[in-house]
Amino acid sequence: MTTSRTLRIAATAATVFVLAACGSGTDDAPATATDPAPDLRSAPAELTWRQINGVSVPTSRIDGPRTGTSVNRSGYTQTPQGAVLAAINGQTALAVADDRTWPEVVNTVTAPGPGRDEFAAARAGVTVSGSVPAGAAPTFAGFEITDYQADPLTAAVSVAQTIGDNNQLYSYPVALQWISEDWRIVLPTAEENIDAVELGSLDGYTTLEQNS
């Protein structure tokens, strides 16, 4: 199974959680402090890159991942930037984890649910080993956070990438939820039919610089 195919299978729906709030008050009601709006545009701090089985992924000393080794890593900040790194690193880990390590990776980077169950059943039927060839490896170019909600803490990230030497940009949506003090990918079911789409440019996306 190729990296791009596995990433497509694992790509998640950009689920939008709508929060409704209503109330009433009078002019003499005490003012309440509001939390500052989350920063949805900045790239992760102190961005560096590391190789996972032939795929270069962004990491940050500040935003994560901070724990684990090799393919199976976790530990992201409770911020939009942490969600971005969890989306990219988690999707890559799901695609390249070998037959011995993938069950642990699935349990680490994904949220429980029917999408995880379907992915595990499909993954058990294929064999993945070795490194991704350079001509098939994705290059992560940027991201757009399309949704970010506080209660429950969820995020939806559109990840832009090219594949191998192909300069065509593609994006795929990744939904995440904050569970057990970390970001977890919410995998879609086959019925949701999530797939990558072509992009004409990175307009509206925050770029991920490949400078280290």
C-alpha positions in Angstrom: 0.0 0.0 0.0 1.4 3.4 -1.0 1.8 6.3 1.5 -0.6 8.5 -0.5 -3.2 5.7 -0.6 -3.0 5.1 3.1 -3.0 8.8 3.9 -6.1 9.1 1.8 -7.8 6.2 3.6 -6.8 7.8 6.9 -7.8 11.4 5.9 -10.5 12.7 8.2 -13.6 14.8 7.7 -13.3 18.4 8.7 -16.1 18.0 11.2 -17.6 21.3 12.4 -18.9 21.5 15.9 -21.4 24.2 16.3 -21.6 25.8 19.8 -24.8 27.6 20.6 -25.0 30.2 23.4 -27.9 32.2 24.5 -28.7 34.3 27.6 -30.0 37.6 28.8 -28.8 40.3 31.1 -29.1 43.9 32.2 -27.0 46.9 31.7 -25.7 46.6 35.3 -24.6 43.0 34.9 -20.9 42.6 35.8 -18.6 42.3 32.8 -17.0 38.9 32.3 -13.5 38.3 30.9 -13.3 36.5 27.6 -10.4 34.3 26.5 -8.4 35.6 23.6 -9.1 34.3 20.2 -6.9 31.3 19.3 -4.1 32.1 16.7 -5.1 30.0 13.7 -2.6 31.5 11.3 0.9 31.2 12.8 3.1 28.2 12.0 4.4 26.1 14.9 7.2 27.7 16.8 10.9 26.8 16.1 9.9 24.5 13.2 12.4 21.7 12.3 12.1 18.6 10.2 12.8 14.9 10.8 12.5 11.8 8.7 10.0 9.0 9.3 10.7 6.1 7.1 11.5 8.3 4.1 8.9 11.1 4.8 10.0 14.5 6.1 7.6 15.8 8.8 7.6 19.1 10.7 8.2 19.1 14.4 8.7 21.7 17.1 10.5 21.8 20.4 7.7 24.0 21.6 4.5 22.5 20.0 5.5 18.9 19.8 5.7 16.0 19.5 7.6 15.7 22.7 7.4 12.0 23.7 8.0 8.6 22.0 10.5 7.4 19.5 10.7 6.6 15.8 7.2 6.4 14.2 5.1 6.4 17.4 5.4 9.9 18.9 2.9 12.1 20.8 2.7 15.0 23.1 1.4 18.2 21.5 0.5 21.6 22.9 -3.1 22.4 23.6 -3.1 25.0 20.8 -4.0 25.2 17.0 -0.3 24.7 16.2 -0.2 21.5 18.3 -3.2 20.3 16.4 -1.5 21.0 13.0 1.6 19.0 14.0 -0.5 16.1 15.4 -2.5 16.0 12.2 0.6 15.7 10.0 2.8 13.5 12.2 -0.2 11.3 13.1 -1.3 10.8 9.5 2.3 10.0 8.4 2.7 7.5 11.2 -0.5 5.7 10.2 0.8 5.4 6.6 4.3 4.2 7.3 4.1 2.1 10.5 5.2 -1.4 9.8 3.2 -4.6 10.5 4.7 -4.9 14.0 4.2 -1.3 15.2 0.9 -0.1 13.6 -1.5 -1.3 16.3 0.4 0.7 18.9 0.5 3.7 16.6 -3.3 3.6 16.0 -3.9 3.5 19.7 -1.6 6.5 20.3 -2.5 8.9 17.5 -6.2 8.3 16.9 -9.5 8.7 18.8 -11.6 5.7 19.6 -14.6 5.3 17.2 -15.9 3.5 14.1 -13.4 5.2 11.9 -10.5 3.8 13.9 -12.2 0.3 13.9 -12.6 0.4 10.1 -9.0 1.6 9.6 -7.6 -1.2 11.8 -9.6 -3.9 10.0 -8.3 -2.6 6.6 -4.7 -2.2 7.8 -4.6 -5.8 9.1 -5.1 -7.0 5.5 -2.1 -5.3 4.0 1.7 -5.4 4.5 3.8 -2.2 5.0 7.6 -2.3 5.4 10.7 -0.3 4.7 11.0 3.3 3.7 8.9 5.3 1.3 10.7 5.9 -2.0 11.6 9.5 -2.7 9.3 9.5 -5.8 6.3 8.6 -3.7 7.0 10.6 -0.5 4.7 13.6 0.3 6.1 17.1 0.9 4.0 19.0 3.4 3.7 22.6 2.2 1.2 24.3 4.4 -2.0 24.2 6.4 -5.3 25.9 7.0 -7.2 25.5 10.3 -10.8 25.5 9.1 -12.4 25.0 12.5 -11.3 25.3 16.1 -13.8 24.9 19.0 -13.2 25.0 22.8 -16.0 22.8 24.3 -15.3 20.1 23.5 -11.8 21.0 22.3 -11.7 20.1 18.6 -9.9 21.2 15.5 -10.2 20.7 11.7 -7.0 21.1 9.7 -6.6 21.1 5.9 -3.1 19.9 5.1 -1.5 20.9 1.8 1.1 18.7 0.2 2.7 17.5 -3.0 3.6 13.9 -3.8 7.1 13.1 -5.0 8.3 15.1 -7.9 4.8 16.2 -8.8 4.3 19.9 -8.2 0.6 19.6 -8.1 -0.8 20.6 -4.7 -3.3 18.6 -2.9 -5.1 19.1 0.4 -6.9 16.6 2.7 -8.9 17.3 5.8 -8.0 16.0 9.3 -10.3 16.2 12.2 -8.9 16.1 15.7 -10.1 16.0 19.3 -8.3 16.7 22.6 -8.4 13.4 24.5 -6.4 12.4 27.6 -4.2 15.5 27.4 -3.2 15.2 23.7 -4.6 15.7 20.2 -6.0 12.6 18.6 -7.0 12.2 15.0 -10.7 11.3 14.4 -10.6 8.9 11.5 -13.6 8.9 9.1 -15.6 5.9 8.1 -15.7 4.6 4.6 -19.2 5.9 4.3 -18.0 9.4 4.8 -15.9 9.1 1.6 -13.2 11.6 2.5 -10.6 12.2 -0.2 -7.9 14.7 -1.2 -8.6 17.6 -3.5 -6.4 19.5 -5.9 -5.3 23.1 -5.0 -4.4 25.8 -7.4 -2.2 27.6 -4.9 -1.4 28.0 -1.3 -3.6 31.1 -1.0 -5.3 31.1 2.4 -2.8 28.5 3.7 0.0 29.1 6.2 3.3 27.7 4.7 5.6 25.3 6.4 9.1 26.2 5.5 11.5 23.4 4.6 14.5 25.3 6.0 16.1 22.9 8.5 
